[in-house]
Amino acid sequence: MFNNVTLIGYLGSDAESRPTRNNSTLTVLSLATKRTWKNRQTGELESRTTWHKCVAFGRTAEYAAGLTKGAHLQIVGEIQTREYISKDGTNKSVTEIRVHRVVRLDRASKVESTEGAAA
């Protein structure tokens, strides 16, 4: 079995970083990807934006913590779904990307990347 995803998109907001219980770093990224296609009936271009919650830990999280809204990124990781009980007591499910690597694709800056070990 193999669970690997590569996303290329733009950050919709600044990275949100916080410490974890074991004194590591957790950073959450909100990445927008866009799919564009031509409508066969109208000939018009149409598009759909999908938002991805991306979660990084450790060194990768420390690097990602400095990323700001609008950054053009490639994110490599794995899809993970987890369940939890919300504050109102209902069962919730969330699907997110567990980030293994972040590469900046911004034209204005030197291409940088980081690779983190699985936590």
Residue pairs with C-beta under 8 A, 6 or more apart in sequence:
3 78
3 79
3 80
4 76
4 77
4 78
5 76
5 77
5 78
5 79
5 97
6 74
6 75
6 76
7 31
7 33
7 52
7 54
7 73
7 74
7 75
7 97
8 33
8 72
8 73
8 74
8 75
8 105
9 31
9 32
9 33
9 34
9 52
9 72
9 73
9 75
10 31
10 32
10 70
10 71
10 72
10 73
11 29
11 30
11 31
11 32
11 67
11 68
11 69
11 70
11 71
11 73
12 30
12 31
12 32
12 51
12 69
13 30
13 69
14 67
14 68
14 69
15 27
15 28
15 29
15 64
15 65
15 66
15 67
15 68
16 27
16 28
17 25
17 26
17 27
17 28
17 61
17 62
17 64
17 65
18 25
18 26
19 25
19 26
20 26
20 57
24 57
24 58
24 61
24 119
25 57
25 58
25 61
25 62
25 65
26 55
26 56
26 57
26 61
27 55
27 56
27 57
27 60
27 61
27 62
27 64
27 65
28 53
28 54
28 55
28 56
29 53
29 54
29 55
29 56
29 64
29 67
29 73
29 75
29 99
30 51
30 52
30 53
30 54
31 51
31 52
31 54
31 73
31 75
31 97
32 49
32 50
32 51
32 52
33 49
33 50
33 52
34 47
34 48
34 49
34 50
35 47
35 48
35 50
36 45
36 46
36 47
37 45
37 46
37 47
38 44
38 45
38 46
39 45
39 46
52 75
52 96
52 97
53 94
53 95
53 96
53 97
54 75
54 77
54 96
54 97
54 99
55 96
55 97
55 98
55 99
56 63
56 64
56 99
56 102
56 116
57 99
57 116
57 119
58 116
58 117
58 119
59 114
59 116
59 117
60 99
60 100
60 101
60 102
60 114
60 115
60 116
61 99
61 116
63 102
63 114
64 99
64 102
64 114
67 73
67 102
67 104
71 104
71 106
72 104
72 105
72 106
72 107
73 102
73 103
73 104
73 105
74 102
74 103
74 105
75 97
75 99
75 101
75 102
75 103
76 99
76 100
76 101
76 102
76 103
77 97
77 98
77 99
77 100
77 101
78 97
78 98
78 100
79 95
79 96
79 97
79 98
80 95
80 96
80 97
80 98
81 93
81 94
81 95
81 96
82 93
82 94
82 96
83 91
83 92
83 93
83 94
84 91
84 92
84 94
85 91
85 92
86 92
99 116
100 115
100 116
100 118
101 113
101 114
101 115
101 116
102 113
102 114
103 111
103 112
103 113
104 111
104 112
104 113
105 111
